[in-house]
Amino acid sequence: MTPDSNDVVARAKRVLSPVLGRYTWLDIERGEGSWLHLRNGRRILDLTCGIAVMNIGHSHPAVVRAVREQADQLMHICAGVATYAQNVEYAEALGEVAPGDLDTVFFCNSGAEAVEAAIKFARQVTGKPGIIGFRGGFHGRTTGAAALTSSKSHYKVGYAPLLPEVYIAPFPYPLRCDHGPHSADECAEACADDLLRILDHTVPPENVAAFIVEPVLGEGGYVPAPPRFLQRLRAISKRFDILLIFDEVQTGFGRTGAMFAAERAGVVPDAMALAKSLGGGLPLGALIAPRRLHEKWQTGTHGSTFGGNPVSCVAGLATLNVIRKERLADRAETVGEIIVEELRPIAKMPGVGEIRRLGSMVGVEFVTDKGAPDKSQSKAAIAGALERDVLMITCGSYDQVVRFIPPLNIAEDDLRKGVRAFVDAVKSGAQKAAVH
Ligand SMILES: Cc1ncc(COP(=O)(O)O)c(C=O)c1O
């Protein structure tokens, strides 16, 4: 018997843990390109990409073909047990597209695991314990990654003590900066100076293994770091022999208008944590860093059963090849420009505090009449968009930001219609608020 939609949702509520926060209970049957098909026949435009994973859309034929063929050949053996070409080929390809001398890969299964690997790698390679993260950063749910996460304190409720020797420095967020109001560059300088003060007052550089930073805050509100800030981090980290590690889990694989956001800032980090689009829709994470650093990471002190499994590797490589061949990093810039153009009718509305963008990562931050973060408007906007068959999600420490994460190859017509649906939802929300 095929259960109807309501059955599945009701059954989900009985057997799946309520610990998982959910945006919707939509009952999805299949995905195709930029579209999701529900079991009740409804079709919805997906502007979430499964939270920045499906950068070339759902069930891309090249990825499906690669997965099918690989499943027929070998699904798992464990890279620690035997060597297989799919693992090596993907590592080689990642080395080709990663910035600078980042050419050696440790594969794991998720973003949190990639960050966890980064923490262990940095500690062992430098022989120092301290890790400095940046306010608003999100790095995952394991205890190490959660310790470094400061997008919401909610993620730490009931879990203390987390990882020791983790410190949080300011991240340049001009709209909400304690030092502001000021320009992005002034904000970058002020935050980098604050980091120096942390090294003076709180933790000596001799104890700090790494700075781990998202080049664009993802869960923290789609806030791009000004290039100047990342450049200052590079200079400070070099000066004190601290590793600079970029968490490009959300920003990677063309999303920001370059293969990696590091390129947008003209900075080569010492390592990058990767996941999400890395696996082309299957679970995969990675830490990529220069060979000379990986050689200091003692064999056998870290590992993974599933990390870099053959099916995830071919899905990821097929995805990367489409991104390269179809120049989707360049397309991301156009996608972002179109979104901002379509957002013009609401850009000056009193409830819209800021529209910010790097490549195709566009965030619309909602504010109260006093400029405070306003979750009620962002939540109403995504609910209104969904009524218009467009799936969107929020971000920001207060869920006050709506983020656009379309597939990088989305048809222009679909994209424009999707953004217009959101604009309509925002306008009608504002009208309703005015009536009440
Ligand atoms: C920047 C960043 N790092 C790490 C993670 C954690 O990734 P995962 O959920 O695959 O563990 C996320 C997830 O949203 C992320 O956005």
The ligand as a Gaussian input file, in Angstrom:
#p B3LYP/6-31G(d) Opt

LIG

0 1
 C       30.062000      26.900000       6.610000
 C       29.597000      25.577000       7.122000
 N       30.466000      24.773000       7.742000
 C       30.108000      23.570000       8.198000
 C       28.812000      23.127000       8.072000
 C       28.422000      21.768000       8.607000
 O       28.169000      20.923000       7.543000
 P       27.386000      19.534000       7.775000
 O       25.971000      19.889000       8.066000
 O       27.591000      18.810000       6.482000
 O       28.045000      18.853000       8.923000
 C       27.857000      23.932000       7.438000
 C       26.459000      23.484000       7.295000
 O       25.572000      24.228000       7.036000
 C       28.277000      25.186000       6.949000
 O       27.401000      26.006000       6.340000

